[in-house]
Amino acid sequence: MSPLLLGAGLVVLNLVTSARSQNREPLSGSGNQPLFREADRHDFAIMILPGGIECFWQFAHQNGYFFFSYEVQRILGMSHNRHVAATAHTPQGFLIETSQDVRGQINFSTQETGYYQLCLRNQQNHFSSLQVYLNFGVFYEGPEIDYKENQRKQLNDTLDAIEESSRRVQANIFHMWRFYNFARMKKMADFFLLLSNYNYVNWWSTAQSLVIVLSGILQLYFLKRLFNVPTTTDTKKPRC
């Protein structure tokens, strides 16, 4: 076989392998084990360039609850527009919801299993970069149990009662974590705003002080010139 045909065969094999790997969903280890789940919660800050776009993909199973919140913390550049456009798409590419503000949330129930796409666009700023804090992920509610049946289990079986209480505590802790991250986003945005105002006030005060000192020096200089008396001689005398 010639080297050219061998190289072509390897290229085709690589293309087929990459296409299969891109379309493949997470697989389970056995029939009794659930599907492998990736990290369900993320919180971090990113920098979006002027006119740029940043996209992320999060895997979610069906019948889950997807949450996504963002906040623009600071702006670097000449513009002062802090609005950013956020969109969420289904694994098939259909638009779910759009949010365009300084801060916002997109929450929805996952109707299908796959990778959901989240995108942030800095489309209104062509000369400024934005630092945006993100918090998104998926959580799954436990199986719904009838209230009376749940009460019987709590009375008849202590282990079931402990398990149910632990599940509720875990769900409450998770929602507390979400609210804490949202509060932290607002805190950082307020911190950067105060820092920007502090620098603005310092520079403006310095500039005004220089203008005041310079105007005082100029006034003194011109006043001294008014009282300058030229020296008189026999050949050079002041005119009447």
C-alpha positions as CSV (number, residue, x, y, z in Angstrom):
1,M,0.0,0.0,0.0
2,S,1.4,3.4,-1.0
3,P,2.1,6.0,1.7
4,L,-0.5,8.4,0.1
5,L,-3.3,5.8,0.5
6,L,-2.2,5.0,4.0
7,G,-2.3,8.7,5.0
8,A,-5.7,9.2,3.4
9,G,-7.1,6.2,5.3
10,L,-5.8,7.5,8.6
11,V,-7.4,10.9,8.0
12,V,-10.8,9.3,7.3
13,L,-10.5,7.1,10.4
14,N,-9.7,10.2,12.6
15,L,-12.7,12.1,11.1
16,V,-15.1,9.2,11.8
17,T,-13.7,8.7,15.4
18,S,-14.0,12.5,16.2
19,A,-17.6,12.6,14.8
20,R,-18.6,9.7,17.0
21,S,-17.0,11.2,20.1
22,Q,-18.8,14.5,19.6
23,N,-22.2,12.9,19.2
24,R,-21.8,10.4,22.0
25,E,-23.6,11.0,25.4
26,P,-22.2,9.9,28.7
27,L,-22.6,6.2,29.2
28,S,-23.2,4.2,32.3
29,G,-20.9,1.6,33.6
30,S,-23.6,-1.1,33.9
31,G,-27.3,-1.5,33.5
32,N,-27.9,-1.0,37.2
33,Q,-25.8,2.2,37.6
34,P,-27.1,5.6,36.6
35,L,-25.6,7.7,33.9
36,F,-22.4,9.4,34.7
37,R,-23.1,13.1,35.6
38,E,-20.6,15.8,35.1
39,A,-20.1,18.7,37.6
40,D,-23.6,20.1,38.2
41,R,-22.6,23.5,39.6
42,H,-20.2,26.1,38.4
43,D,-19.4,29.7,39.6
44,F,-16.6,31.7,38.1
45,A,-15.8,35.1,36.5
46,I,-14.8,35.6,32.9
47,M,-13.7,38.6,30.8
48,I,-15.6,39.2,27.5
49,L,-13.7,41.2,24.9
50,P,-15.3,44.2,23.0
51,G,-17.9,42.8,20.7
52,G,-17.0,39.2,21.7
53,I,-19.0,36.2,22.7
54,E,-18.4,33.4,25.2
55,C,-20.4,30.1,25.2
56,F,-20.5,27.2,27.6
57,W,-22.1,23.8,27.5
58,Q,-23.7,22.0,30.5
59,F,-24.9,18.4,30.4
60,A,-28.3,17.8,32.0
61,H,-30.7,14.9,32.2
62,Q,-34.4,15.0,31.5
63,N,-36.7,16.2,34.3
64,G,-34.0,18.4,35.9
65,Y,-34.0,22.0,36.9
66,F,-31.5,24.3,35.2
67,F,-30.5,27.6,36.8
68,F,-28.3,30.3,35.3
69,S,-27.5,33.7,36.8
70,Y,-25.0,36.4,35.8
71,E,-23.8,39.9,36.8
72,V,-21.5,42.4,35.2
73,Q,-18.9,43.2,37.8
74,R,-16.9,45.9,36.1
75,I,-16.1,47.4,32.7
76,L,-12.7,48.1,31.3
77,G,-12.5,50.6,28.4
78,M,-14.0,53.9,27.2
79,S,-17.6,52.9,27.2
80,H,-19.9,52.9,30.2
81,N,-22.6,50.5,29.0
82,R,-22.6,47.5,31.4
83,H,-25.4,45.6,29.7
84,V,-24.7,42.1,28.4
85,A,-26.9,39.7,26.4
86,A,-27.4,36.2,27.7
87,T,-29.1,33.3,25.9
88,A,-29.9,29.7,26.6
89,H,-30.4,27.0,24.0
90,T,-31.6,23.4,24.0
91,P,-29.4,20.5,22.9
92,Q,-31.2,20.7,19.5
93,G,-30.2,24.4,19.2
94,F,-33.6,26.0,19.9
95,L,-33.7,29.2,21.9
96,I,-35.1,28.9,25.4
97,E,-34.8,32.4,26.9
98,T,-32.9,35.6,26.5
99,S,-31.8,38.1,29.1
100,Q,-30.2,41.5,28.4
101,D,-29.3,43.5,31.5
102,V,-26.5,44.2,34.0
103,R,-27.7,41.2,36.0
104,G,-30.2,38.5,35.3
105,Q,-31.4,34.9,35.7
106,I,-32.5,32.2,33.3
107,N,-34.2,29.2,35.0
108,F,-36.1,26.4,33.2
109,S,-36.9,22.7,33.5
110,T,-34.9,20.4,31.2
111,Q,-37.2,18.5,28.9
112,E,-34.5,16.4,27.2
113,T,-31.2,14.9,27.9
114,G,-28.1,16.5,26.4
115,Y,-25.8,19.5,26.4
116,Y,-27.5,22.9,26.9
117,Q,-25.7,25.9,25.5
118,L,-25.3,29.2,27.4
119,C,-23.9,32.2,25.6
120,L,-22.9,35.8,26.7
121,R,-22.5,38.5,24.1
122,N,-20.8,41.9,24.6
123,Q,-22.5,43.3,21.5
124,Q,-23.2,46.8,22.7
125,N,-19.6,47.6,23.6
126,H,-17.1,47.9,20.8
127,F,-14.3,49.5,22.8
128,S,-14.7,48.1,26.3
129,S,-14.3,44.6,27.9
130,L,-16.7,43.3,30.6
131,Q,-15.9,41.1,33.6
132,V,-19.0,38.9,34.2
133,Y,-19.6,36.6,37.1
134,L,-21.5,33.4,36.3
135,N,-23.3,30.9,38.4
136,F,-25.1,28.0,36.6
137,G,-25.8,24.3,37.0
138,V,-28.5,21.6,37.3
139,F,-30.2,20.0,40.2
140,Y,-32.7,17.1,40.4
141,E,-35.5,16.8,42.8
142,G,-36.0,13.4,44.5
143,P,-39.0,11.1,43.7
144,E,-42.3,12.5,44.7
145,I,-43.8,10.6,47.7
146,D,-47.3,11.0,48.9
147,Y,-47.5,13.0,52.1
148,K,-49.5,10.4,54.1
149,E,-47.2,7.6,52.9
150,N,-44.2,9.6,53.9
151,Q,-45.7,10.1,57.3
152,R,-46.2,6.4,57.7
153,K,-42.6,5.7,56.7
154,Q,-41.3,8.3,59.2
155,L,-43.4,6.6,62.0
156,N,-42.6,3.0,61.0
157,D,-39.0,3.2,59.9
158,T,-36.4,5.5,61.5
159,L,-33.9,5.0,58.6
160,D,-36.4,6.3,56.1
161,A,-37.1,9.3,58.3
162,I,-33.4,10.1,58.6
163,E,-33.0,9.7,54.8
164,E,-35.9,12.0,54.0
165,S,-34.7,14.6,56.5
166,S,-31.2,14.5,55.1
167,R,-32.5,14.9,51.5
168,R,-34.5,18.0,52.6
169,V,-31.5,19.5,54.4
170,Q,-29.4,18.9,51.3
171,A,-31.9,20.6,49.1
172,N,-32.2,23.6,51.5
173,I,-28.4,23.9,51.7
174,F,-28.2,23.8,47.9
175,H,-30.7,26.7,47.6
176,M,-28.9,28.6,50.3
177,W,-25.7,28.2,48.2
178,R,-27.4,29.6,45.2
179,F,-28.6,32.7,47.1
180,Y,-25.2,33.1,48.7
181,N,-23.5,33.1,45.2
182,F,-26.0,35.7,43.9
183,A,-25.3,37.9,46.9
184,R,-21.6,37.5,46.4
185,M,-22.0,38.6,42.7
186,K,-23.7,41.8,43.8
187,K,-21.1,42.4,46.5
188,M,-18.2,42.2,44.0
189,A,-20.1,44.4,41.5
190,D,-20.6,47.0,44.3
191,F,-17.0,46.8,45.3
192,F,-15.7,47.5,41.8
193,L,-18.2,50.4,41.4
194,L,-17.0,51.9,44.7
195,L,-13.4,51.5,43.6
196,S,-14.1,53.2,40.3
197,N,-15.9,56.1,42.0
198,Y,-13.0,56.4,44.5
199,N,-10.4,56.7,41.6
200,Y,-12.7,59.1,39.8
201,V,-13.1,61.4,42.8
202,N,-9.3,61.4,43.5
203,W,-8.3,62.2,39.9
204,W,-11.0,64.9,39.6
205,S,-10.0,66.5,43.0
206,T,-6.3,66.5,42.0
207,A,-7.2,68.2,38.6
208,Q,-9.3,70.9,40.3
209,S,-6.5,71.5,42.9
210,L,-4.0,72.1,40.1
211,V,-6.4,74.4,38.3
212,I,-6.9,76.5,41.5
213,V,-3.2,76.7,42.2
214,L,-2.4,77.7,38.6
215,S,-5.1,80.3,38.5
216,G,-3.8,81.8,41.8
217,I,-0.3,82.0,40.4
218,L,-1.5,83.7,37.2
219,Q,-3.6,86.2,39.2
220,L,-0.6,87.1,41.3
221,Y,1.6,87.5,38.3
222,F,-0.7,89.9,36.5
223,L,-1.3,91.9,39.7
224,K,2.4,92.4,40.2
225,R,2.7,93.7,36.6
226,L,0.0,96.3,37.3
227,F,2.2,97.8,40.1
228,N,5.5,97.7,38.2
229,V,6.9,101.3,38.0
230,P,9.3,101.8,35.1
231,T,12.6,103.6,35.9
232,T,12.8,107.2,34.7
233,T,15.9,108.9,33.3
234,D,16.5,112.3,31.6
235,T,16.0,110.8,28.2
236,K,13.3,108.3,29.1
237,K,10.3,109.7,30.9
238,P,6.8,108.3,31.3
239,R,4.2,109.9,29.2
240,C,1.2,111.8,30.7
